[in-house]
Amino acid sequence: MDANPVTALKPSDVVTLPPTRHNRALQANKLKHLLVALSVAGTPLTRLAMRLLLLTSVRTVALRGATWRELNLESAIWAIPGERMKMGHPHIVPLSAQAIEVLKNVRQITQAKGADDCLFPNVRDKSRPMAATINAALVRAGFNQERLFRAHGARGTFSTWAHEEGFAPMAIERQLAHVERNRVSRAYNKAEFLPERQRMMQDWGDYLQRIDG
């Protein structure tokens, strides 16, 4: 049987990575390098996980613990329950067309059937979510040491772009699930700014698609 030459490829064989220190947000040129590097680093499922992380700006722990029960592809909504969120509040994540396409590809790979199936199952035990595979893929892609960038940096990258595009700061904060600790003055609303956030996340998906084209 002939060997597959792609399996021997390293990200450094495909792309030269520019310096990225201290887990900073990535500008367009460095983000393009990241997208290219991740196209050859890690397993296909890990690549899709990183892509979805970029497209949704959720925390890594929220992504890893997700089940299909939380997702409604028809309504383009990801509803994360409060017990899985850092601040204990439920969180609604609008899904762009690009994010929905990623999710369809994920389901095709995992062949998930049940609502309680892990979105990104562990390779050794499908009843458990994946381990810290995303950051491992980033290290393999060359994002370590002087080029330090970890999965959490995806949130800062999105936030920088959204502010530069002029979206309402409060809508950006809601998308990042940043919640004021003092809720005496008004109640928490998990769907607050949803129409603007839907537009924002679709624009973000379109932006990633353009620079990756």
C-alpha positions as a Markdown table, in Angstrom:
| # | Residue | x | y | z |
|---|---|---|---|---|
| 1 | Met | 0.0 | 0.0 | 0.0 |
| 2 | Asp | 1.4 | 3.4 | -0.9 |
| 3 | Ala | 2.0 | 5.8 | 2.0 |
| 4 | Asn | -0.1 | 9.0 | 2.2 |
| 5 | Pro | 2.4 | 11.8 | 1.8 |
| 6 | Val | 0.1 | 14.3 | 3.6 |
| 7 | Thr | 0.5 | 12.4 | 6.9 |
| 8 | Ala | 4.2 | 13.3 | 6.9 |
| 9 | Leu | 3.5 | 17.0 | 6.6 |
| 10 | Lys | 4.2 | 19.4 | 9.4 |
| 11 | Pro | 2.6 | 22.8 | 9.6 |
| 12 | Ser | 6.1 | 24.4 | 9.2 |
| 13 | Asp | 6.3 | 22.7 | 5.8 |
| 14 | Val | 3.2 | 24.5 | 4.7 |
| 15 | Val | 3.4 | 27.9 | 6.3 |
| 16 | Thr | 5.9 | 30.2 | 8.0 |
| 17 | Leu | 4.4 | 31.5 | 11.2 |
| 18 | Pro | 5.0 | 35.1 | 12.3 |
| 19 | Pro | 5.8 | 35.9 | 16.0 |
| 20 | Thr | 2.7 | 35.9 | 18.2 |
| 21 | Arg | 3.6 | 36.6 | 21.8 |
| 22 | His | 1.6 | 36.4 | 25.1 |
| 23 | Asn | -1.5 | 34.8 | 23.6 |
| 24 | Arg | -2.4 | 38.1 | 21.9 |
| 25 | Ala | -5.4 | 38.7 | 19.6 |
| 26 | Leu | -4.4 | 37.9 | 16.0 |
| 27 | Gln | -4.7 | 40.4 | 13.2 |
| 28 | Ala | -5.8 | 39.3 | 9.8 |
| 29 | Asn | -2.4 | 38.3 | 8.4 |
| 30 | Lys | -1.6 | 36.2 | 11.5 |
| 31 | Leu | -5.1 | 34.8 | 11.7 |
| 32 | Lys | -4.7 | 33.6 | 8.1 |
| 33 | His | -1.5 | 31.8 | 9.1 |
| 34 | Leu | -3.4 | 30.2 | 12.0 |
| 35 | Leu | -6.2 | 28.9 | 9.7 |
| 36 | Val | -3.7 | 27.5 | 7.2 |
| 37 | Ala | -1.6 | 25.9 | 9.9 |
| 38 | Leu | -4.6 | 24.2 | 11.5 |
| 39 | Ser | -5.6 | 22.7 | 8.2 |
| 40 | Val | -2.7 | 20.2 | 8.6 |
| 41 | Ala | -2.3 | 20.0 | 12.4 |
| 42 | Gly | -4.3 | 17.6 | 14.5 |
| 43 | Thr | -7.1 | 15.3 | 13.5 |
| 44 | Pro | -10.0 | 16.4 | 11.3 |
| 45 | Leu | -12.3 | 16.6 | 14.4 |
| 46 | Thr | -9.7 | 18.7 | 16.2 |
| 47 | Arg | -9.5 | 21.1 | 13.2 |
| 48 | Leu | -13.3 | 21.4 | 13.2 |
| 49 | Ala | -13.3 | 22.1 | 17.0 |
| 50 | Met | -10.8 | 24.9 | 16.6 |
| 51 | Arg | -12.8 | 26.3 | 13.7 |
| 52 | Leu | -16.0 | 26.3 | 15.7 |
| 53 | Leu | -14.2 | 27.9 | 18.6 |
| 54 | Leu | -13.1 | 30.7 | 16.3 |
| 55 | Leu | -16.6 | 31.0 | 14.8 |
| 56 | Thr | -18.5 | 31.2 | 18.2 |
| 57 | Ser | -16.0 | 32.8 | 20.6 |
| 58 | Val | -17.1 | 30.5 | 23.4 |
| 59 | Arg | -14.7 | 29.4 | 26.1 |
| 60 | Thr | -12.8 | 26.2 | 25.4 |
| 61 | Val | -14.4 | 24.4 | 28.4 |
| 62 | Ala | -17.9 | 25.2 | 26.9 |
| 63 | Leu | -16.9 | 23.8 | 23.6 |
| 64 | Arg | -15.4 | 20.6 | 25.0 |
| 65 | Gly | -18.4 | 19.8 | 27.2 |
| 66 | Ala | -21.1 | 20.5 | 24.5 |
| 67 | Thr | -23.7 | 17.9 | 23.6 |
| 68 | Trp | -26.0 | 17.8 | 20.6 |
| 69 | Arg | -29.0 | 18.6 | 22.9 |
| 70 | Glu | -27.7 | 22.2 | 23.2 |
| 71 | Leu | -27.7 | 22.8 | 19.5 |
| 72 | Asn | -30.6 | 23.7 | 17.2 |
| 73 | Leu | -29.3 | 24.0 | 13.7 |
| 74 | Glu | -32.7 | 25.0 | 12.2 |
| 75 | Ser | -32.9 | 28.0 | 14.5 |
| 76 | Ala | -29.1 | 28.6 | 14.3 |
| 77 | Ile | -28.8 | 28.7 | 18.1 |
| 78 | Trp | -26.5 | 27.1 | 20.6 |
| 79 | Ala | -28.1 | 27.2 | 24.1 |
| 80 | Ile | -25.5 | 26.5 | 26.8 |
| 81 | Pro | -27.0 | 25.7 | 30.2 |
| 82 | Gly | -26.0 | 27.8 | 33.2 |
| 83 | Glu | -24.3 | 24.8 | 35.0 |
| 84 | Arg | -21.8 | 24.7 | 32.2 |
| 85 | Met | -21.0 | 28.4 | 32.2 |
| 86 | Lys | -18.3 | 30.2 | 34.3 |
| 87 | Met | -20.7 | 32.6 | 35.9 |
| 88 | Gly | -23.6 | 30.1 | 36.2 |
| 89 | His | -25.9 | 31.9 | 33.8 |
| 90 | Pro | -27.3 | 30.2 | 30.6 |
| 91 | His | -25.8 | 31.5 | 27.4 |
| 92 | Ile | -27.2 | 31.8 | 23.9 |
| 93 | Val | -24.7 | 31.6 | 21.0 |
| 94 | Pro | -26.0 | 32.6 | 17.6 |
| 95 | Leu | -24.6 | 30.3 | 14.9 |
| 96 | Ser | -23.4 | 31.7 | 11.6 |
| 97 | Ala | -23.8 | 29.8 | 8.3 |
| 98 | Gln | -20.2 | 28.8 | 8.6 |
| 99 | Ala | -20.6 | 27.5 | 12.1 |
| 100 | Ile | -23.6 | 25.4 | 11.0 |
| 101 | Glu | -21.5 | 23.9 | 8.2 |
| 102 | Val | -18.8 | 23.0 | 10.7 |
| 103 | Leu | -21.4 | 21.3 | 12.9 |
| 104 | Lys | -22.7 | 19.3 | 9.9 |
| 105 | Asn | -19.2 | 18.1 | 9.2 |
| 106 | Val | -18.7 | 17.2 | 12.8 |
| 107 | Arg | -21.8 | 15.0 | 12.8 |
| 108 | Gln | -20.7 | 13.3 | 9.6 |
| 109 | Ile | -17.4 | 12.4 | 11.3 |
| 110 | Thr | -18.8 | 11.3 | 14.7 |
| 111 | Gln | -22.0 | 9.8 | 13.4 |
| 112 | Ala | -23.7 | 11.2 | 16.5 |
| 113 | Lys | -27.3 | 9.9 | 16.9 |
| 114 | Gly | -28.4 | 10.9 | 20.4 |
| 115 | Ala | -29.1 | 14.3 | 21.9 |
| 116 | Asp | -26.7 | 13.5 | 24.8 |
| 117 | Asp | -23.8 | 12.5 | 22.6 |
| 118 | Cys | -20.7 | 14.6 | 23.0 |
| 119 | Leu | -20.2 | 17.1 | 20.2 |
| 120 | Phe | -16.5 | 16.4 | 20.3 |
| 121 | Pro | -16.0 | 13.0 | 21.9 |
| 122 | Asn | -12.9 | 11.6 | 23.4 |
| 123 | Val | -11.0 | 9.3 | 21.0 |
| 124 | Arg | -10.8 | 6.6 | 23.7 |
| 125 | Asp | -14.2 | 6.9 | 25.3 |
| 126 | Lys | -17.0 | 8.5 | 23.2 |
| 127 | Ser | -19.1 | 9.0 | 26.4 |
| 128 | Arg | -16.6 | 11.6 | 27.5 |
| 129 | Pro | -15.6 | 14.9 | 25.8 |
| 130 | Met | -12.3 | 15.4 | 24.2 |
| 131 | Ala | -9.3 | 16.3 | 26.3 |
| 132 | Ala | -7.1 | 19.4 | 25.8 |
| 133 | Thr | -6.6 | 18.5 | 22.2 |
| 134 | Ile | -7.0 | 21.9 | 20.7 |
| 135 | Asn | -4.0 | 23.4 | 22.6 |
| 136 | Ala | -2.0 | 20.4 | 21.7 |
| 137 | Ala | -2.8 | 20.9 | 18.0 |
| 138 | Leu | -1.7 | 24.6 | 18.4 |
| 139 | Val | 1.6 | 23.5 | 19.8 |
| 140 | Arg | 2.1 | 21.1 | 17.0 |
| 141 | Ala | 1.2 | 23.9 | 14.6 |
| 142 | Gly | 4.1 | 25.9 | 16.0 |
| 143 | Phe | 2.2 | 28.3 | 18.2 |
| 144 | Asn | 4.4 | 27.9 | 21.3 |
| 145 | Gln | 7.4 | 29.5 | 22.9 |
| 146 | Glu | 8.0 | 32.8 | 21.0 |
| 147 | Arg | 4.9 | 32.3 | 18.9 |
| 148 | Leu | 2.6 | 31.6 | 21.9 |
| 149 | Phe | -1.1 | 31.4 | 21.1 |
| 150 | Arg | -3.6 | 29.2 | 22.9 |
| 151 | Ala | -7.3 | 28.4 | 22.3 |
| 152 | His | -8.4 | 31.2 | 24.7 |
| 153 | Gly | -6.8 | 33.7 | 22.4 |
| 154 | Ala | -9.6 | 33.1 | 19.9 |
| 155 | Arg | -11.9 | 35.1 | 22.2 |
| 156 | Gly | -9.6 | 38.1 | 22.2 |
| 157 | Thr | -9.2 | 37.9 | 18.5 |
| 158 | Phe | -12.9 | 38.0 | 18.0 |
| 159 | Ser | -13.4 | 40.8 | 20.5 |
| 160 | Thr | -10.7 | 43.0 | 18.9 |
| 161 | Trp | -12.3 | 42.6 | 15.5 |
| 162 | Ala | -15.9 | 43.3 | 16.8 |
| 163 | His | -14.8 | 46.5 | 18.5 |
| 164 | Glu | -13.0 | 47.6 | 15.4 |
| 165 | Glu | -16.1 | 46.9 | 13.3 |
| 166 | Gly | -18.1 | 49.2 | 15.6 |
| 167 | Phe | -20.5 | 46.7 | 17.2 |
| 168 | Ala | -22.1 | 47.8 | 20.5 |
| 169 | Pro | -19.7 | 47.0 | 23.4 |
| 170 | Met | -22.5 | 45.5 | 25.4 |
| 171 | Ala | -23.4 | 43.1 | 22.5 |
| 172 | Ile | -19.8 | 42.0 | 22.4 |
| 173 | Glu | -19.7 | 41.5 | 26.1 |
| 174 | Arg | -22.9 | 39.4 | 26.0 |
| 175 | Gln | -21.4 | 37.3 | 23.1 |
| 176 | Leu | -18.3 | 36.7 | 25.3 |
| 177 | Ala | -20.7 | 35.8 | 28.2 |
| 178 | His | -19.2 | 38.5 | 30.4 |
| 179 | Val | -21.7 | 39.3 | 33.1 |
| 180 | Glu | -21.6 | 42.0 | 35.7 |
| 181 | Arg | -21.4 | 40.5 | 39.2 |
| 182 | Asn | -23.9 | 43.1 | 40.6 |
| 183 | Arg | -27.3 | 42.3 | 39.3 |
| 184 | Val | -29.4 | 44.5 | 41.7 |
| 185 | Ser | -30.3 | 47.1 | 39.2 |
| 186 | Arg | -31.6 | 44.7 | 36.4 |
| 187 | Ala | -32.2 | 41.1 | 35.7 |
| 188 | Tyr | -29.9 | 39.0 | 33.6 |
| 189 | Asn | -31.2 | 38.2 | 30.1 |
| 190 | Lys | -29.4 | 35.4 | 28.3 |
| 191 | Ala | -30.8 | 36.6 | 24.9 |
| 192 | Glu | -29.9 | 40.2 | 25.4 |
| 193 | Phe | -28.8 | 42.0 | 22.2 |
| 194 | Leu | -29.5 | 38.8 | 20.2 |
| 195 | Pro | -30.4 | 40.4 | 16.9 |
| 196 | Glu | -27.2 | 42.4 | 16.9 |
| 197 | Arg | -25.2 | 39.4 | 18.0 |
| 198 | Gln | -26.7 | 37.3 | 15.2 |
| 199 | Arg | -25.6 | 39.9 | 12.7 |
| 200 | Met | -22.2 | 40.2 | 14.4 |
| 201 | Met | -21.5 | 36.5 | 14.3 |
| 202 | Gln | -22.5 | 36.2 | 10.7 |
| 203 | Asp | -20.2 | 39.1 | 9.8 |
| 204 | Trp | -17.5 | 37.4 | 11.8 |
| 205 | Gly | -18.0 | 34.1 | 9.9 |
| 206 | Asp | -17.9 | 35.9 | 6.6 |
| 207 | Tyr | -14.7 | 37.7 | 7.6 |
| 208 | Leu | -13.0 | 34.4 | 8.5 |
| 209 | Gln | -14.2 | 32.8 | 5.3 |
| 210 | Arg | -12.7 | 35.8 | 3.3 |
| 211 | Ile | -9.3 | 35.7 | 4.9 |
| 212 | Asp | -9.2 | 31.9 | 4.6 |
| 213 | Gly | -10.2 | 31.9 | 0.9 |
